[in-house]
Amino acid sequence: MKVLLRGVHLGLTDNLKAYVDEHLVAHIERFAEDEASEIDIALVDINGPKGGVDKECRVTVRMPGMEAVHVTETAETLFQAIDATRDRLEKAIKRAVERRRSVATNGLPYDLNADASNNY
């Protein structure tokens, strides 16, 4: 899996990178083990040094044959935002996988299923 990590209006320390890898990427890799999958992580400080609830974690996961899954969480610290994002992202990916496997679509992505039903 390809991991893209960037900081917007903040620097990425080694400690922060290790936390993202251990608490976010490691949990998502079990869903997307192939090389074509991609996880794009943006850690954002919205207000700069003013403080407040302004730390945001934005994650987009792209897997072959599925729609992209995007989750954004805001919290007081980046660590809280990363943990909240992980929890929501796991649920969203599970839902996307289940939709893909559903009986209604015969295991095909929605666009392929529509094309298949129009051809018969």
ABEGO torsion letter per residue (X at the ends): XBBBBBBBGBBBBAAAAAAAAAAAAAAAAAABABAABBBBBBBBBAAEAAEEBABBBBBBBBBBGBBBBBBBBBBABAAAAAAAAAAAAAAAAAAAAAAAABAAAGGBBAAAAAAAAAAX
